[in-house]
């Protein structure tokens, strides 16, 4: 955003459908969760309901899905002829998981598709599909689809209004056994993160482009026997404030209550992770020894990867026995940044 023209200039270009701004910015519409190209012919949103990005990748990372009117995932001069049939099928069924064998059955080369998406949009085809599905699920939760029947039976016209009202009155989401999980997105210097909290504490903190995020959401919902709603919560504000202090070099220890449902072994691994001091690293082997089974290196590594609370439960402080920086769900570059940040501020 720092290299883009002013928001007022970009908004005027959107109103004018100015083709000179194609490739300069992408616009996200908060009320619909959709992102568009500057020349989109759909009805224009109000200025206060838009935000601007310099790429489709950034728009996806911030929770938006591609518009079906202007098709921003295509290049301005249209996608190459060989790719058009696949893009059409993706638009018809955006929630489908397209495996390589499915692409091959349709006559597409998976490597060729990956190269095109990487070159044109800065991310792979599978990364685009994954982020699109997550954003779609996030939008459905926001719309309150989990409580549709109850809302209609009670005469509510707004599903999200029903969910929020019920939560405010009772602290629970309709039809669930435990507390509601309130989810949202928060910005950080390393990219947006998805956060989930209950009245008891933090249960989810992951980068929005993490491959395991879909799985983590499913596992969390199952283990906590709960539903999810989007919205504001004091715990989200508290976590965001402490993360700001951490990234600013002003905080080394987090004071956040954690909700971490898992197996007994996972609990031991996560507890051991949480006791690694700021700026200190350990190997997987050392961590296995602390957990109580020096032979369980692979199991420890797997439990590290299943950690749902990045940074605060510092799995980034685990490195290879030879000192190499390996095995981080949020990406090796982020792990390198975090370790360097803590070394410089330790």
C-alpha positions in Angstrom: 0.0 0.0 0.0 2.8 2.4 0.6 3.7 2.5 -3.1 0.1 3.0 -4.3 -1.5 6.4 -5.1 -3.9 7.9 -2.6 -7.0 6.0 -1.7 -9.1 8.9 -3.1 -7.3 8.6 -6.4 -7.8 4.9 -6.6 -11.5 5.1 -5.6 -12.1 7.7 -8.4 -10.4 5.3 -10.9 -12.7 2.6 -9.7 -15.8 4.8 -10.2 -14.5 5.7 -13.7 -13.6 2.1 -14.6 -10.2 3.6 -15.7 -8.3 0.9 -17.6 -5.0 2.9 -17.1 -5.1 1.5 -13.5 -5.3 -2.1 -14.5 -2.4 -3.9 -12.9 -1.8 -1.0 -10.5 -4.3 -2.0 -7.8 -6.9 -4.5 -6.7 -9.9 -3.4 -4.6 -11.5 -5.4 -1.8 -15.1 -4.8 -0.9 -15.7 -5.3 2.9 -19.4 -5.7 2.7 -19.3 -8.6 0.2 -15.9 -10.2 0.9 -15.1 -9.9 -2.9 -12.1 -8.3 -4.6 -12.2 -6.7 -8.1 -10.1 -5.2 -10.8 -10.3 -1.4 -11.4 -12.6 -1.8 -14.5 -15.2 -4.0 -12.8 -18.7 -3.3 -14.1 -20.5 -4.3 -10.9 -22.3 -1.8 -8.8 -19.7 0.4 -7.0 -19.4 0.2 -3.2 -19.1 3.2 -0.9 -15.7 4.6 -0.2 -15.8 3.5 3.4 -16.4 -0.1 2.4 -13.3 -0.6 0.3 -9.6 -1.2 0.8 -6.9 -1.3 -1.9 -4.1 -3.8 -2.5 -1.3 -4.0 -5.0 -1.9 -7.6 -5.9 -4.4 -10.4 -6.0 -2.2 -12.4 -3.6 -2.5 -9.6 -1.0 -6.2 -9.4 -1.4 -6.5 -13.2 -0.9 -4.3 -13.1 2.2 -6.6 -10.4 3.6 -9.7 -12.6 3.3 -11.3 -11.7 -0.1 -12.5 -14.0 -2.9 -12.3 -13.2 -6.6 -15.3 -11.4 -8.2 -17.2 -13.5 -10.8 -18.0 -10.3 -12.8 -14.6 -8.9 -13.5 -12.6 -12.2 -12.9 -9.5 -10.5 -11.4 -7.6 -13.8 -11.3 -7.3 -13.5 -15.1 -4.7 -11.2 -16.6 -6.2 -7.9 -18.0 -5.8 -9.1 -21.6 -7.5 -12.4 -20.8 -5.9 -15.7 -19.7 -4.2 -17.9 -22.4 -6.6 -20.0 -24.4 -5.3 -23.3 -22.9 -6.2 -22.1 -19.3 -9.7 -20.8 -19.9 -11.6 -24.1 -19.6 -9.9 -24.7 -16.2 -10.7 -21.2 -14.9 -14.3 -21.7 -15.9 -14.6 -24.9 -14.0 -13.0 -23.3 -10.9 -15.5 -20.4 -11.1 -18.3 -22.9 -11.3 -17.1 -24.8 -8.2 -14.7 -22.7 -6.2 -14.7 -25.0 -3.2 -13.5 -28.1 -5.0 -10.0 -29.4 -4.2 -8.2 -29.8 -7.5 -5.6 -32.5 -7.2 -2.9 -33.0 -9.8 -4.5 -36.2 -11.1 -7.8 -34.3 -11.6 -6.0 -31.7 -13.7 -4.3 -34.4 -15.7 -7.6 -36.1 -16.4 -8.8 -32.9 -17.9 -5.7 -32.6 -20.1 -3.8 -29.9 -18.0 -0.2 -30.1 -17.0 -0.1 -29.4 -13.2 3.4 -27.9 -13.5 2.3 -25.6 -16.3 -0.7 -24.4 -14.3 1.5 -23.8 -11.3 4.0 -21.8 -13.3 1.3 -19.6 -14.8 -0.3 -18.8 -11.4 3.1 -18.2 -9.8 4.2 -15.8 -12.6 0.9 -14.0 -13.0 -0.4 -13.8 -9.4 2.6 -14.6 -7.2 1.2 -17.8 -5.7 0.7 -21.4 -6.9 -2.7 -22.7 -8.2 -3.1 -24.9 -5.1 -2.3 -21.9 -2.8 -5.0 -19.8 -4.6 -7.6 -22.6 -4.2 -6.7 -23.1 -0.6 -6.9 -19.4 0.3 -10.1 -19.0 -1.7 -11.7 -21.9 0.2 -10.6 -20.5 3.6 -12.0 -17.1 2.7 -15.2 -18.6 1.5 -15.6 -20.5 4.8 -14.8 -17.3 6.7 -17.5 -15.4 4.8 -20.1 -18.2 5.5 -19.3 -18.1 9.2 -19.7 -14.3 9.1 -23.1 -14.7 7.4 -24.2 -17.0 10.2 -25.0 -20.0 8.1 -24.4 -22.3 11.1 -27.6 -21.1 12.7 -29.8 -20.6 9.6 -32.7 -22.8 10.7 -32.9 -21.3 14.2 -32.7 -17.8 12.9 -35.6 -18.3 10.5 -37.7 -20.1 13.1 -37.3 -17.1 15.4 -38.1 -14.6 12.7 -34.7 -13.1 12.3 -34.0 -11.5 8.9 -30.3 -11.2 9.5 -28.4 -14.4 10.3 -25.4 -12.6 11.5 -27.6 -10.5 13.7 -29.2 -13.5 15.2 -25.8 -15.1 16.0 -24.4 -12.0 17.6 -27.6 -11.4 19.6 -27.6 -15.0 20.9 -23.9 -14.8 21.8 -24.3 -11.5 23.6 -27.2 -12.8 25.7 -25.9 -16.2 26.6 -22.2 -16.4 25.7 -22.9 -19.5 23.6 -23.6 -20.2 20.0 -27.0 -22.0 19.2 -26.8 -25.8 19.3 -23.3 -26.2 20.7 -21.9 -27.9 23.8 -19.1 -25.4 24.6 -18.4 -21.8 24.3 -18.5 -20.0 21.0 -15.2 -19.4 19.2 -15.0 -15.8 17.9 -12.7 -15.6 14.9 -11.3 -12.7 13.0 -8.2 -11.5 11.2 -5.5 -9.2 12.6 -2.6 -7.6 10.7 1.0 -8.2 11.6 4.3 -7.2 10.0 4.6 -10.7 8.6 1.2 -10.8 7.1 -2.4 -11.2 8.3 -3.2 -13.8 10.9 -6.5 -15.6 11.7 -7.3 -15.5 15.4 -9.8 -17.5 17.4 -10.7 -16.8 21.0 -13.2 -17.9 23.7 -14.0 -16.1 27.0 -11.4 -18.4 28.5 -8.5 -17.5 26.2 -6.8 -17.8 22.8 -7.3 -21.1 20.9 -6.1 -20.2 17.3 -3.4 -17.9 15.9 -2.2 -18.8 12.4 -1.0 -17.0 9.3 -3.9 -16.9 6.8 -1.8 -18.5 4.0 -0.7 -21.5 6.1 -1.3 -24.8 4.3 -2.7 -26.4 7.5 -5.2 -23.7 8.3 -8.2 -25.5 6.9 -7.3 -28.7 8.9 -6.6 -26.7 12.0 -10.1 -25.1 11.9 -11.7 -28.4 11.4 -9.8 -30.1 14.2 -10.4 -27.2 16.6 -14.2 -27.2 15.9 -14.3 -30.9 16.5 -12.2 -31.0 19.7 -14.0 -28.1 21.3 -17.5 -29.2 20.1 -18.3 -25.7 19.2 -19.4 -23.3 16.5 -17.6 -20.3 15.2 -18.7 -16.7 14.6 -16.8 -13.7 13.3 -16.8 -10.5 15.3 -15.1 -8.5 18.0 -13.9 -9.7 21.4 -11.8 -8.2 24.2 -9.5 -11.2 24.0 -8.7 -10.4 20.3 -7.8 -6.8 21.3 -5.6 -8.1 24.1 -3.7 -10.5 21.8 -3.3 -7.9 19.0 -1.9 -5.4 21.5 0.7 -7.9 22.9 1.6 -8.9 19.4 2.2 -5.3 18.5 4.5 -5.0 21.5 6.3 -8.2 20.5 7.0 -7.1 16.9 8.0 -3.7 18.3 10.7 -5.3 20.4 9.0 -4.3 23.6 7.6 -7.7 24.8 9.4 -10.9 25.4 6.8 -12.8 27.4 3.1 -13.1 26.5 0.5 -12.8 29.2 -2.4 -14.6 27.3 -4.5 -17.4 28.7 -4.5 -20.3 26.2 -7.1 -22.9 25.3 -5.2 -25.8 23.6 -7.3 -29.0 23.3 -5.2 -31.9 22.2 -3.9 -35.4 23.2 -1.9 -35.8 26.3 1.3 -36.1 24.3 0.5 -32.9 22.3 -0.1 -31.1 25.5 3.3 -32.1 26.9 5.0 -30.9 23.6 3.2 -27.6 23.5 3.9 -27.0 27.2 7.6 -27.6 26.6 7.5 -25.2 23.6 6.0 -22.6 25.8 8.9 -22.8 28.3 11.6 -22.1 25.7 12.9 -18.6 26.6 12.8 -15.7 24.3 15.8 -15.7 21.9 16.7 -19.3 22.7 16.5 -22.2 20.3 16.4 -26.0 20.8 16.6 -28.9 18.4 13.9 -31.5 17.9 16.0 -34.0 19.7 16.5 -31.7 22.7 12.8 -31.1 22.8 12.0 -34.9 22.7 14.4 -35.4 25.7 12.5 -32.7 27.6 9.2 -34.2 26.8 10.5 -37.5 28.2 11.3 -39.7 25.2 14.5 -39.0 23.3 13.5 -41.4 20.6 10.2 -39.6 19.9 11.8 -37.0 17.6 9.4 -37.5 14.7 6.4 -37.5 17.1 7.6 -34.2 18.6 8.1 -32.7 15.2 4.6 -33.7 14.2 3.1 -32.2 17.4 5.0 -29.0 16.8 3.4 -28.8 13.4 0.0 -29.3 14.9 0.4 -26.3 17.2 -2.5 -23.9 16.5 -1.1 -20.9 18.2 1.9 -19.5 16.3 4.4 -17.1 17.9 2.9 -17.2 21.4 3.5 -20.9 21.6 6.9 -20.5 20.0 7.4 -23.5 17.7 9.6 -21.2 15.6 12.3 -21.7 18.3 12.8 -25.3 17.3 15.6 -25.9 14.8 17.5 -28.8 13.3 20.3 -30.6 15.2 22.8 -29.0 12.8 21.5 -25.5 13.4 19.5 -25.4 10.2 16.2 -23.5 10.1 13.6 -26.2 9.1 10.0 -27.2 9.6 7.8 -24.1 10.1 4.2 -24.1 9.0 4.1 -20.3 8.5 7.1 -20.5 6.1 10.9 -20.6 6.5 11.3 -16.9 5.7 8.9 -16.0 8.6 10.8 -18.4 10.9 14.1 -16.7 10.0 12.6 -13.3 10.6 11.3 -14.3 14.0 14.6 -15.8 15.2 16.5 -12.8 13.9 14.1 -10.4 15.6 14.5 -12.2 18.9 18.3 -12.4 18.7 18.5 -8.7 18.0 16.1 -7.8 20.8 17.2 -10.4 23.3 
